[in-house]
């Protein structure tokens, strides 16, 4: 280190873009995990998907007719 350069950390130099992308990912994941609508006790229970949005499309793709029956049986 004769050229007075600071040592690079394990992942290399961190750029502002990496901070922005990382912060955005953390924000989106925390919002998806923590935001849920308030439920009225008179309403039926909510169905919590294993994979939000993508899971519904995948379920429809795998078996369209049986998908709604499976959802009905889970509630």
Secondary structure, 3 states (H helix, E strand, C coil): CCCCCCCCCCCCCCCHHHHHHHHHHHHHHHHHHHCCCCCCCCCCCCCCCCCCCHHHHHHHHHCHHHHHHHHHHHC
